[in-house]
Amino acid sequence: MKKLFLVFIVLFLFGCSSIPISTMLKYRNFDEQSFVILDPLQIRSKIRLSEPFTLKMEKIKLSLSLENEKGLRNFTFPLVLEKRDKIAAQEGFLSSEPAKTEYTFKLSELAVKNFKETQNSLSQELQGKMSFSIGAGFNEEPEKGQSVYISIALQLEEKGGYFTLIEDTEVDFGQDG
């Protein structure tokens, strides 16, 4: 049976030590008003994945989690492919990088509609902890001990550009592959 590998990279906008310091500084003042004024048409995600692996397009999604006095609520917004670029392998004197594919995603039409509805319905409930996550699945089943290198960036607004969630992180499938 082919295994489905789902990678969730969570960006905690408040109080998470795994966020790059530059991202924490950039979003230190992100609050409920910042969320309510986001334009979902500007939200993008870039995922860079080492070859020969490819992404399972139907599994790509942006999720929002909100934890407050009412409990934990999760909202999911499907992403659609906007652009795909190949990045050639780079051989250096001291190191080398494998060939990669960079995927750029945007919210689907339905996701844009749902995001706006979520903003409207949550505008009074946003006190608490908010986090975004990006989920991605692979088409290929990695072999035992095989590694995948992945980078993920998120853009919440065009003028702010992309910020890195993870960069060239090795996902090692070890003994259980």
C-alpha positions in Angstrom: 0.0 0.0 0.0 1.4 3.3 -1.0 1.9 5.6 1.9 0.7 9.2 1.8 3.2 11.6 3.2 1.7 14.8 4.5 3.9 17.6 5.6 2.4 20.2 7.8 4.5 23.3 8.3 3.0 25.5 11.0 3.7 29.1 11.3 2.7 30.3 14.7 2.3 34.1 14.6 2.5 34.3 18.3 5.1 32.7 20.6 6.7 29.9 18.6 10.4 29.3 18.7 10.6 27.5 15.3 9.9 30.7 13.3 12.9 32.4 11.9 13.7 35.6 13.9 13.2 37.8 10.9 9.6 36.5 10.5 8.9 36.9 14.2 10.1 40.5 14.0 8.1 41.2 10.9 4.8 39.8 12.4 5.3 40.8 16.0 2.4 43.3 15.7 0.1 40.9 13.7 -3.2 40.9 15.5 -6.9 40.3 14.8 -7.2 43.6 12.8 -4.3 42.5 10.7 -6.1 39.3 9.9 -9.4 41.0 9.1 -7.8 43.3 6.6 -5.8 40.7 4.7 -6.8 40.4 1.0 -7.1 36.7 0.2 -6.3 37.4 -3.5 -2.8 38.4 -2.4 -2.0 35.3 -0.4 0.6 33.0 -2.0 2.7 30.1 -1.0 5.9 28.9 -2.5 7.1 25.3 -2.0 10.5 24.3 -3.3 11.0 20.5 -3.3 14.1 18.5 -4.3 13.8 16.2 -7.3 12.7 13.5 -8.1 9.8 14.3 -5.8 6.7 16.1 -6.8 3.7 17.5 -4.9 0.3 15.9 -4.9 -1.7 19.0 -6.1 -5.0 18.0 -4.5 -3.4 17.9 -1.1 -2.0 21.4 -1.0 -3.9 23.6 1.4 -3.6 26.6 3.7 -5.0 26.1 7.2 -5.8 28.6 9.9 -6.1 27.5 13.6 -7.6 29.8 16.2 -7.5 28.9 19.9 -9.4 31.1 22.3 -11.8 30.8 25.2 -14.3 29.0 22.9 -11.8 26.3 22.1 -9.8 25.3 19.1 -11.2 25.9 15.6 -9.6 24.9 12.3 -10.3 26.4 8.9 -8.9 25.0 5.6 -8.4 26.8 2.3 -7.4 24.8 -0.8 -4.6 26.1 -2.8 -4.2 25.9 -6.6 -1.1 25.9 -8.7 -0.2 29.3 -10.2 3.3 28.6 -11.5 5.9 25.8 -11.6 9.6 26.5 -12.2 12.5 24.0 -12.4 15.8 25.0 -10.6 18.9 23.3 -11.9 21.2 21.4 -9.7 24.2 23.3 -8.4 27.6 21.8 -8.0 30.0 23.7 -5.8 33.6 23.2 -4.6 32.5 22.4 -1.0 28.8 21.5 -1.5 26.2 20.8 -4.0 22.4 21.2 -4.2 20.1 18.8 -6.0 17.7 20.0 -8.8 14.5 21.3 -7.4 11.0 22.3 -8.5 9.5 25.5 -7.1 5.7 25.6 -7.0 3.7 28.9 -6.4 0.2 28.5 -5.1 -2.7 30.9 -4.6 -6.1 30.4 -2.9 -8.7 28.7 -5.1 -11.8 30.7 -6.0 -13.8 28.8 -3.4 -11.0 29.3 -0.8 -11.1 33.1 -1.5 -14.8 33.2 -0.8 -14.5 31.0 2.3 -11.5 33.1 3.6 -13.6 36.3 3.3 -16.5 34.6 5.1 -14.1 33.4 7.8 -12.8 37.0 8.2 -16.3 38.3 8.6 -17.5 35.6 11.0 -14.3 35.7 13.2 -13.8 39.5 13.3 -15.2 39.5 16.8 -13.6 36.2 18.0 -10.0 36.7 17.1 -8.6 37.1 20.6 -6.3 34.2 21.2 -3.6 32.3 19.4 -3.7 32.2 15.6 -1.5 30.0 13.4 -1.3 29.3 9.7 -0.1 26.0 8.3 0.6 24.7 4.8 -0.1 21.0 4.0 1.6 19.2 1.2 1.6 15.6 0.1 4.1 13.8 -2.2 3.2 11.8 -5.3 6.2 9.4 -4.8 6.9 7.1 -1.9 10.4 7.8 -0.6 12.6 4.8 -0.3 14.2 3.7 3.0 16.7 6.3 4.2 15.9 8.7 1.3 15.8 12.4 2.1 13.7 15.1 0.6 14.7 18.8 0.8 11.9 21.3 1.2 11.5 25.0 1.5 8.2 26.8 2.2 7.5 30.6 2.0 4.2 32.4 2.6 3.0 35.8 1.4 0.1 37.4 3.2 0.3 40.6 1.2 2.0 41.6 -2.0 3.8 44.6 -0.6 5.2 42.6 2.2 6.5 39.9 -0.1 7.3 36.3 0.9 8.7 35.3 4.2 10.4 32.0 4.9 8.8 29.4 7.1 11.5 26.8 6.5 14.5 26.8 4.2 16.1 23.7 2.6 15.1 21.5 5.5 15.9 17.8 5.1 13.0 15.4 5.7 14.6 12.1 6.3 12.4 9.0 6.0 14.8 6.9 7.9 14.2 3.2 8.7 10.4 3.3 8.4 10.3 4.5 4.7 
